[in-house]
Amino acid sequence: MARWTPKETAFMREALRLARQGWGLVSPNPMVGAVLVKKGKIIAKSWHTGPGQPHAEAAALAEAGSKAKGSELYLNLEPCNHQGRTGPCSEVIIQSGVSKVYYSVPDPNPIAAGGANRLEEAGIQVDRGLLADEAWDLNQFFFKYVIQKKPFVILKTAASLDGKIATRTGDSRWISSKASRNFSHHIRAGVDAVLIGRTTAAKDNPELSARPWGRRKMHNQPWRVVLDPLLKLPRDLKLFDPKLGGPTVVVSSFEADQKAKDNLRRQGHTVWEVPKAPSGLLSLSAVIDEIGKAGLQSVLIEPGATLASSALIEENVVDLIHMFMAPIFLGGSDSPSLLGGRGLDTLSLASEVDILKLGRMGPDIHLVLRPQGAFAAAPHQTVSPVIGYGSLNEDLDELYGHDFDQSQDQDR
Ligand SMILES: NC(=O)c1ccc[n+]([C@@H]2O[C@H](COP(=O)([O-])OP(=O)(O)OC[C@H]3O[C@@H](n4cnc5c(N)ncnc54)[C@H](OP(=O)(O)O)[C@@H]3O)[C@@H](O)[C@H]2O)c1
């Protein structure tokens, strides 16, 4: 028997839907939605729109004013109990006269935690755990960062059915459909950084900006991070265009030419120096640590074959994989595959990934995979942190104000 009624569940679902509006806008804060209910009807609702803006519960209570007295408040995250850029939400709730608070998951941040206990001390009824899985799921970037001080790592890749990322002549644009590419921009829009290898930067000359379609406007672009051990990349690449805004970080080895590092810094770019891994390539774990030290909670790796192999096989740093497989075969023993590197010696060394989703994205197959050892906020968790796992198209339509199906043209 479910502990919660269908109505209670529906109100919390609405809080989660509202929270998701904060995708790409709220970092380093979590996405939070609030629904205020009185006599079985919603009287106010809100969501957190970004750092320094009112918290969701404070905004909903302000909207309700004196009507909040005797109401029930639904939140996907425990209300905070500390004075940050805004005041403690626990006190705002107590002042408002709310009689009961439902929340899905506790706040793991030791500075902000304790809100629920404070409410109970003040005589407010507290109900914990409603739709907890979805709520853990939604804010995985935030939870991993708060718990481990490391960013959540997503790897996205596109291939043909035979696992090729380009033809034998190097033609790779575009393997995946427009719908898959749109979805990739949606992921970029939600992460704090995008990471690529030197060869992809040189060959594809990507901008690495998030260009989500439809009405959604980006407040901040993700940081662009490129691995260039010896600083060989030409400076006329789009990545280095100052008009893009936001930082470009070049990750180099300690051996790279000091003058080249100084020049990059003078041009306004950031240079990180990291040690090498046993493979002789830059240590990806060290790169991920640097990204965390910069205060970034999430990174999307868009790898070529070499970087994919480092990330998935040699260093195992990935928390979630989005893989798009186009319904085509490319063949060719010399055409590049998803993973390069040395490869494993025996099957016994291969570790299985969990398949979280096996679905379609336009004409493509869309796989969401979780490697062994990936971060999971809750031990039983089985779904993806990138929004829209359950009802993808409706979520995307709502965020982007566009019928997602109409963007699914067949050209590659
Ligand atoms: N289908 C897709 O989803 C997709 C996505 C991205 C790229 N691509 C394609 O992939 C091709 C490029 O792939 P690639 O394998 O040649 O190169 P890559 O993975 O883009 O870049 C590899 C280079 O990055 C540098 N690097 C430094 N540390 C590294 C580390 N820990 N792991 C990996 N690389 C590190 C090294 O540069 P140095 O050589 O200077 O040491 C290395 O040779 C392009 O044709 C591109 O179009 C396809």
The ligand as an SDF file (V2000), in Angstrom:
LIG
                    3D

 48 52  0  0  0  0  0  0  0  0999 V2000
   30.5340   10.9600  -33.0310 N   0  0  0  0  0  0  0  0  0  0  0  0
   30.8420   11.6280  -31.9470 C   0  0  0  0  0  0  0  0  0  0  0  0
   30.0770   11.6330  -30.9570 O   0  0  0  0  0  0  0  0  0  0  0  0
   32.1200   12.4090  -31.9010 C   0  0  0  0  0  0  0  0  0  0  0  0
   32.3110   13.3160  -30.8590 C   0  0  0  0  0  0  0  0  0  0  0  0
   33.5320   14.0080  -30.8130 C   0  0  0  0  0  0  0  0  0  0  0  0
   34.4770   13.7900  -31.7960 C   0  0  0  0  0  0  0  0  0  0  0  0
   34.2190   12.9310  -32.8000 N   0  0  0  0  0  0  0  0  0  0  0  0
   35.2410   12.7040  -33.8480 C   0  0  0  0  0  0  0  0  0  0  0  0
   36.3820   12.0980  -33.2440 O   0  0  0  0  0  0  0  0  0  0  0  0
   37.5420   12.4490  -33.9740 C   0  0  0  0  0  0  0  0  0  0  0  0
   38.6460   12.8170  -33.0160 C   0  0  0  0  0  0  0  0  0  0  0  0
   38.8770   11.7650  -32.1200 O   0  0  0  0  0  0  0  0  0  0  0  0
   40.3280   11.3720  -31.6350 P   0  0  0  0  0  0  0  0  0  0  0  0
   40.2270   10.0880  -30.9410 O   0  0  0  0  0  0  0  0  0  0  0  0
   41.2460   11.4480  -32.8110 O   0  0  0  0  0  0  0  0  0  0  0  0
   40.7550   12.5550  -30.6540 O   0  0  0  0  0  0  0  0  0  0  0  0
   40.1190   13.2600  -29.3600 P   0  0  0  0  0  0  0  0  0  0  0  0
   39.6540   12.2240  -28.4180 O   0  0  0  0  0  0  0  0  0  0  0  0
   39.2060   14.3390  -29.7640 O   0  0  0  0  0  0  0  0  0  0  0  0
   41.4240   13.9900  -28.7990 O   0  0  0  0  0  0  0  0  0  0  0  0
   42.5290   13.2310  -28.4050 C   0  0  0  0  0  0  0  0  0  0  0  0
   43.6930   14.1260  -28.0730 C   0  0  0  0  0  0  0  0  0  0  0  0
   43.3920   14.9120  -26.9100 O   0  0  0  0  0  0  0  0  0  0  0  0
   44.5530   15.0120  -26.1100 C   0  0  0  0  0  0  0  0  0  0  0  0
   44.3810   14.3960  -24.7810 N   0  0  0  0  0  0  0  0  0  0  0  0
   45.0020   14.7800  -23.6650 C   0  0  0  0  0  0  0  0  0  0  0  0
   44.6690   14.0760  -22.6180 N   0  0  0  0  0  0  0  0  0  0  0  0
   43.8080   13.1730  -23.0470 C   0  0  0  0  0  0  0  0  0  0  0  0
   43.1490   12.1320  -22.3930 C   0  0  0  0  0  0  0  0  0  0  0  0
   43.2400   11.8990  -21.0810 N   0  0  0  0  0  0  0  0  0  0  0  0
   42.3490   11.3620  -23.1280 N   0  0  0  0  0  0  0  0  0  0  0  0
   42.2020   11.5880  -24.4310 C   0  0  0  0  0  0  0  0  0  0  0  0
   42.8140   12.5710  -25.1050 N   0  0  0  0  0  0  0  0  0  0  0  0
   43.6290   13.3750  -24.4160 C   0  0  0  0  0  0  0  0  0  0  0  0
   45.6760   14.2940  -26.8390 C   0  0  0  0  0  0  0  0  0  0  0  0
   46.3160   15.2830  -27.6180 O   0  0  0  0  0  0  0  0  0  0  0  0
   47.8240   15.1560  -28.1110 P   0  0  0  0  0  0  0  0  0  0  0  0
   47.7370   14.3840  -29.3660 O   0  0  0  0  0  0  0  0  0  0  0  0
   48.2530   16.5620  -28.2870 O   0  0  0  0  0  0  0  0  0  0  0  0
   48.5940   14.4220  -27.0350 O   0  0  0  0  0  0  0  0  0  0  0  0
   44.9030   13.3060  -27.6950 C   0  0  0  0  0  0  0  0  0  0  0  0
   45.6110   12.8800  -28.8210 O   0  0  0  0  0  0  0  0  0  0  0  0
   37.1460   13.6090  -34.8570 C   0  0  0  0  0  0  0  0  0  0  0  0
   37.1150   13.1510  -36.1920 O   0  0  0  0  0  0  0  0  0  0  0  0
   35.7560   13.9850  -34.4230 C   0  0  0  0  0  0  0  0  0  0  0  0
   34.9430   14.3990  -35.5160 O   0  0  0  0  0  0  0  0  0  0  0  0
   33.0800   12.2340  -32.8790 C   0  0  0  0  0  0  0  0  0  0  0  0
  1  2  1  0
  2  3  2  0
  2  4  1  0
  4  5  1  0
  4 48  2  0
  5  6  2  0
  6  7  1  0
  7  8  2  0
  8  9  1  0
  8 48  1  0
  9 10  1  0
  9 46  1  0
 10 11  1  0
 11 12  1  0
 11 44  1  0
 12 13  1  0
 13 14  1  0
 14 15  2  0
 14 16  1  0
 14 17  1  0
 17 18  1  0
 18 19  2  0
 18 20  1  0
 18 21  1  0
 21 22  1  0
 22 23  1  0
 23 24  1  0
 23 42  1  0
 24 25  1  0
 25 26  1  0
 25 36  1  0
 26 27  1  0
 26 35  1  0
 27 28  2  0
 28 29  1  0
 29 30  1  0
 29 35  2  0
 30 31  1  0
 30 32  2  0
 32 33  1  0
 33 34  2  0
 34 35  1  0
 36 37  1  0
 36 42  1  0
 37 38  1  0
 38 39  2  0
 38 40  1  0
 38 41  1  0
 42 43  1  0
 44 45  1  0
 44 46  1  0
 46 47  1  0
M  CHG  2   8   1  16  -1
M  END
$$$$
